[in-house]
């Protein structure tokens, strides 16, 4: 019988979720400024950045001579991909050392130092390296520790609330970072984000540590790969479709959508802002609604939610395909509905897949497995970039249906996840620094 845990999160959950919010606020704020920082400050003004000329030469040996815009885009993409690629390594380090909280402290400190290095300009490239290393130690291990706060299997509702905090930081970071950069310059923005990481470190000190329960006699503590593999593949394919929202969907909206509200023009990027707001609201709704459904025995399991999430994302792109048939501009109603469907899909799919992976991994490997889960972001960003190259050459309805097919494929793979409960458990310890 499926676990129907309706107990509230263990003490410390909201503190750790707030750490993730501050981490995303700092990192997404810095990421949103990175290309502009390179083009309008470092490269345009000829600042002497240690290692930047050598890196550019290495890149141009592979790609040929590039202008500043192309090089800035290459560096942005390389940085974004590496922040996901290092997560399994950071989880493995914490698992092997048995000091997950120490790894998280170290990661937060490296990120703060990286932001200060960006503000210095001279050490900006070293700052990006520190940020990548810090994210590797903090992000995956933070999610693993959040999952360990519950003593029972599952936790998709827990991760839905976690997703809301994550998106809060993702939304606020670019807003405040952009405002600070506009008013006071890039250095001030990066220093403010480093201060935000200082808040994250202080919050970590107040969160209770999690003590893992000793293995029960005869208990199987192997990773349940039959659940892990389809969960990761399913969510990866869903995100290969979803992440196009902040790429070609905005290009399409600028060309095809009447971007005006009450006669006032709005930028296409506001659709991405709506994505963040919808995700926060829907994640909190899922967190509140889940226990009521569970008490009535009507809450679907994580695997079924992952399937439903893939279907919702596919419906969103099918709607975009139906809106793209004509040549005239369309109103905002249809695109907003598509964004809402995308966010319903994400709120169903992402927490469910993470909960499945977290529950199917033994405590001694939870950091590594959570890092492997986060590789969906690495793959999805690469896939979205490649799919985007098809946009100028394909008719638009077929372009969007390709993305619908990716999401449906993710849902289909999720159907292969066997039913069952986690093979391991952990119990929350008493609060301590």
C-alpha positions in Angstrom: 0.0 0.0 0.0 1.4 3.4 -1.0 2.7 5.7 1.8 0.1 8.4 2.7 2.2 10.5 5.0 0.4 13.7 5.9 2.7 14.9 8.7 4.2 18.4 8.3 7.8 18.9 7.4 10.4 18.2 10.1 11.8 21.3 11.9 14.4 22.9 9.7 12.7 22.4 6.4 11.7 26.0 5.8 15.2 27.1 6.9 16.9 24.9 4.4 14.3 25.9 1.7 15.2 29.5 2.5 18.9 28.8 2.0 18.0 27.5 -1.5 16.0 30.7 -2.2 19.0 32.9 -1.2 21.3 30.7 -3.3 19.2 31.0 -6.4 18.7 34.7 -5.8 22.4 35.2 -5.8 23.3 32.8 -8.7 20.4 33.6 -11.0 21.0 37.3 -10.4 24.6 36.9 -11.3 23.8 34.7 -14.3 21.3 37.2 -15.7 24.0 39.9 -15.6 26.9 37.8 -16.9 26.6 38.4 -20.6 26.0 42.2 -20.2 28.9 42.4 -17.7 31.2 40.8 -20.2 30.0 42.9 -23.2 29.5 46.3 -21.6 32.2 46.3 -18.9 35.0 43.8 -19.1 35.4 43.5 -22.9 34.2 46.9 -23.9 36.5 48.7 -21.5 39.5 46.5 -21.9 39.8 45.5 -18.2 42.7 43.2 -17.5 41.0 40.0 -16.4 43.4 37.3 -15.3 43.1 34.3 -17.6 40.4 35.8 -19.9 42.6 36.3 -22.9 44.0 32.8 -22.6 40.5 31.3 -22.4 39.4 33.3 -25.4 42.3 32.0 -27.4 41.5 28.4 -26.4 37.9 28.8 -27.4 38.8 30.4 -30.7 41.2 27.6 -31.6 38.1 25.3 -31.6 35.5 27.7 -33.1 37.5 30.2 -35.1 37.9 33.9 -34.5 34.8 35.3 -32.8 33.4 38.7 -32.0 32.7 39.8 -28.5 29.1 38.8 -28.6 29.8 35.3 -29.7 32.5 34.8 -27.2 30.3 36.2 -24.4 27.6 33.8 -25.4 30.1 30.9 -25.4 31.3 31.8 -21.9 27.8 32.1 -20.6 26.8 28.7 -22.0 30.0 27.1 -20.7 29.4 28.5 -17.2 25.7 27.5 -17.2 26.5 23.9 -18.3 29.3 23.4 -15.7 27.1 24.5 -12.8 25.0 21.4 -13.5 27.8 19.1 -14.5 29.7 19.5 -11.1 26.7 18.5 -9.0 27.3 14.7 -8.9 30.9 15.4 -7.9 29.8 17.6 -5.1 27.4 15.0 -3.9 30.0 12.3 -4.1 32.4 14.3 -2.0 29.8 14.8 0.7 28.8 11.1 0.6 32.4 9.9 0.8 33.4 12.2 3.6 30.2 11.8 5.6 30.2 15.6 6.2 27.3 16.9 4.1 26.8 20.0 6.2 30.5 20.9 6.1 30.4 20.5 2.3 27.4 22.9 2.2 29.1 25.5 4.3 32.2 25.3 2.0 30.0 25.6 -1.1 28.2 28.7 0.2 31.5 30.3 1.2 33.1 29.6 -2.2 30.1 31.2 -3.9 30.3 34.3 -1.8 34.1 34.6 -2.6 33.3 34.0 -6.3 30.8 36.9 -6.3 33.4 39.2 -4.6 35.9 38.1 -7.3 33.4 39.1 -10.0 33.0 42.5 -8.4 36.8 43.0 -8.5 36.8 42.6 -12.3 40.5 41.5 -12.3 39.6 38.1 -10.9 36.3 37.8 -12.6 37.2 34.5 -14.4 38.5 33.0 -11.2 35.2 34.1 -9.6 33.2 32.1 -12.1 35.4 29.1 -11.2 34.7 29.6 -7.5 30.9 29.9 -8.2 30.9 26.6 -10.2 32.8 24.8 -7.4 30.5 26.3 -4.7 27.3 25.4 -6.5 28.7 21.8 -6.9 29.1 21.5 -3.1 25.9 23.3 -2.0 23.0 22.8 -4.4 22.7 19.0 -4.7 23.7 18.4 -1.1 21.1 20.9 0.1 18.3 19.1 -1.8 19.6 15.7 -0.4 19.5 17.0 3.2 16.0 18.4 2.6 14.9 15.0 1.4 16.4 13.4 4.5 14.3 15.5 6.8 11.3 13.2 6.3 11.4 9.8 7.9 8.9 8.4 5.4 9.3 7.6 1.7 8.2 9.9 -1.0 8.3 13.6 -0.3 7.0 15.1 -3.6 4.8 17.6 -1.6 7.9 18.5 0.4 9.8 19.2 -2.8 6.9 21.2 -4.2 7.3 23.7 -1.4 11.0 23.6 -2.0 10.4 24.4 -5.6 8.4 27.4 -4.6 11.3 28.8 -2.5 13.7 28.0 -5.3 11.6 29.9 -7.9 11.2 32.8 -5.5 15.0 33.3 -5.5 15.1 32.7 -9.3 12.5 35.5 -9.8 13.9 38.1 -7.3 17.6 37.7 -8.2 17.4 39.1 -11.7 15.0 41.8 -10.7 17.1 43.2 -7.8 20.4 42.4 -9.5 19.4 44.2 -12.6 18.1 47.2 -10.6 21.4 47.4 -8.6 23.5 47.1 -11.7 21.5 49.9 -13.4 21.7 52.3 -10.5 25.1 51.5 -8.9 27.0 49.3 -11.3 27.9 45.7 -11.7 30.3 45.6 -8.7 27.5 46.8 -6.3 25.2 44.1 -7.6 27.7 41.3 -7.2 28.6 42.5 -3.7 24.9 42.5 -2.7 24.6 39.0 -4.0 27.6 37.9 -1.9 25.8 39.4 1.1 22.9 37.3 0.2 25.1 34.2 0.4 26.2 35.4 3.8 22.6 35.2 4.9 22.4 31.7 3.5 25.4 30.7 5.6 23.8 32.1 8.7 20.6 30.2 8.0 22.6 27.0 7.6 23.9 27.5 11.1 20.3 27.5 12.5 19.0 24.5 10.6 19.0 21.2 12.5 21.4 18.5 11.4 20.0 15.3 10.0 21.2 12.0 11.6 20.8 8.9 9.5 19.2 5.9 11.1 21.5 2.8 11.2 20.8 0.1 8.7 18.2 -2.4 9.9 19.3 -6.0 10.0 18.7 -7.6 6.5 17.6 -4.2 5.0 18.5 -3.7 1.3 20.4 -0.5 1.0 21.2 -0.7 -2.7 20.1 2.0 -5.1 16.8 1.2 -6.7 17.9 1.8 -10.3 14.6 0.5 -11.7 13.0 3.6 -10.3 15.9 6.1 -10.5 16.7 5.6 -14.2 13.2 6.2 -15.7 12.6 9.0 -13.3 15.7 10.9 -14.4 15.2 10.1 -18.1 11.5 11.1 -17.8 12.1 14.5 -16.2 15.1 15.2 -18.5 12.9 14.8 -21.6 10.2 16.9 -20.1 12.8 19.7 -19.4 14.2 19.4 -22.9 10.8 20.8 -23.9 10.1 23.1 -21.0 13.3 25.1 -21.1 12.5 26.4 -24.6 10.2 28.8 -22.8 13.1 31.2 -22.0 14.6 30.8 -25.5 12.6 30.4 -28.7 9.2 30.9 -27.1 10.2 34.5 -26.3 11.5 35.0 -29.9 8.1 33.7 -31.2 6.2 35.9 -28.8 8.0 39.0 -29.9 7.2 38.3 -33.6 3.7 36.8 -33.3 2.0 38.0 -30.1 0.3 41.3 -29.5 2.3 42.2 -26.4 0.1 44.9 -24.9 -1.9 45.2 -21.7 -4.5 48.0 -21.6 -2.6 49.7 -24.5 0.7 49.5 -22.7 3.5 47.5 -24.5 5.2 44.8 -22.4 8.5 43.0 -23.1 8.5 39.4 -24.1 10.6 38.6 -21.0 7.5 39.2 -18.9 6.2 35.8 -20.1 9.3 34.3 -18.3 8.4 36.4 -15.2 4.8 35.0 -15.4 6.4 31.5 -15.5 8.1 32.2 -12.2 5.0 33.6 -10.6 2.8 30.7 -11.8 5.3 28.1 -10.6 5.5 29.6 -7.1 1.7 29.8 -6.8 1.1 26.3 -8.2 3.9 24.7 -6.0 2.5 26.2 -2.9 -1.0 25.1 -3.9 0.3 21.6 -4.5 1.9 21.6 -1.0 -1.3 22.7 0.6 -3.7 20.5 -1.4 -1.7 17.3 -1.2 -2.5 16.4 2.4 -6.2 16.9 1.8 -6.2 14.5 -1.1 -4.1 12.1 0.8 -6.5 12.0 3.7 -9.3 11.1 1.2 -7.0 8.5 -0.4 -7.1 10.4 -3.7 -3.5 11.6 -4.0 -1.6 10.0 -6.9 1.8 8.7 -6.4 5.0 10.5 -7.6 5.3 8.4 -10.7 1.8 9.2 -11.8 2.4 12.9 -11.2 5.5 12.7 -13.3 3.4 11.2 -16.1 0.8 13.9 -15.8 3.5 16.6 -15.8 4.8 15.4 -19.1 1.3 15.4 -20.6 0.7 18.9 -19.4 3.9 20.2 -21.0 3.0 18.4 -24.2 -0.5 20.1 -24.2 1.2 23.5 -23.7 3.3 23.0 -26.9 0.3 21.6 -28.8 -1.5 24.8 -27.9 1.4 26.9 -29.2 1.3 24.8 -32.4 -2.4 25.6 -32.8 -1.7 29.3 -32.2 1.0 29.4 -34.8 -0.9 28.4 -37.9 -1.8 31.9 -39.2 0.2 34.9 -40.1 -1.6 37.5 -38.0 -0.6 38.5 -34.4 -2.5 36.8 -31.6 -3.7 38.0 -28.2 -2.0 37.3 -24.9 -4.6 34.9 -23.7 -3.4 31.8 -25.6 0.3 32.3 -24.7 -0.5 32.9 -21.1 -2.5 29.7 -21.0 0.4 27.8 -22.6 2.8 29.2 -19.9 0.3 28.1 -17.2 0.2 24.6 -18.7 4.0 24.4 -18.8 4.1 25.4 -15.1 1.5 22.9 -14.1 3.7 20.3 -15.8 6.8 21.4 -14.0 5.1 21.5 -10.6 3.9 17.9 -11.2 7.1 16.5 -12.8 10.1 18.1 -11.0 9.2 17.5 -7.3 7.9 14.0 -8.1 11.1 12.9 -10.0 13.3 14.3 -7.3 11.3 12.6 -4.6 11.5 9.3 -6.5 15.3 9.6 -6.8 15.8 10.7 -3.2 13.7 7.9 -1.8 15.2 5.2 -4.0 18.8 6.0 -3.0 20.4 4.8 0.3 21.5 7.6 2.7 25.2 7.0 1.9 24.6 7.8 -1.8 21.9 10.4 -1.5 24.2 13.3 -2.4 25.6 11.6 -5.5 22.1 10.5 -6.7 20.6 14.0 -6.2 23.5 15.4 -8.2 22.8 12.9 -11.0 19.1 14.0 -10.9 20.2 17.6 -11.5 22.0 16.6 -14.7 18.6 17.0 -16.3 19.4 20.7 -16.4 22.7 20.2 -18.1 21.2 18.0 -20.8 18.1 20.1 -21.2 20.1 23.3 -21.8 22.2 21.7 -24.4 19.1 20.2 -26.1 17.2 23.5 -26.1 20.1 25.2 -27.8 20.2 22.6 -30.5 16.5 22.5 -31.0 16.5 26.3 -31.2 18.6 26.1 -34.3 15.6 24.4 -36.1 13.3 27.4 -35.4 14.3 29.4 -38.6 14.0 26.4 -40.9 10.9 24.6 -39.7 7.3 25.8 -39.9 6.2 26.9 -36.4 3.5 24.3 -35.7 5.8 21.4 -36.4 8.6 23.1 -34.4 6.4 23.2 -31.3 5.1 19.7 -31.9 8.7 18.4 -31.7 8.8 19.7 -28.2 5.4 18.2 -27.4 6.9 14.9 -28.5 9.8 15.2 -26.1 7.4 15.8 -23.2 5.2 12.9 -24.2 8.3 10.7 -24.5 9.2 11.7 -20.9 5.7 10.8 -19.7 5.9 7.5 -21.5 9.2 6.6 -19.9 7.7 7.6 -16.5 5.0 4.9 -17.0 7.8 2.3 -16.7 8.6 3.3 -13.1 7.6 0.4 -10.9 5.3 1.0 -8.0 6.8 0.7 -4.5 8.2 2.4 -1.6 11.7 3.6 -0.8 14.2 1.1 0.4 15.7 3.4 2.9 14.7 5.8 5.6 16.2 8.5 7.7 15.1 10.2 10.9 15.4 13.8 11.8 17.8 14.6 14.7 17.2 17.2 17.4 18.0 20.7 16.4 21.7 21.6 16.6 23.9 24.1 14.9 
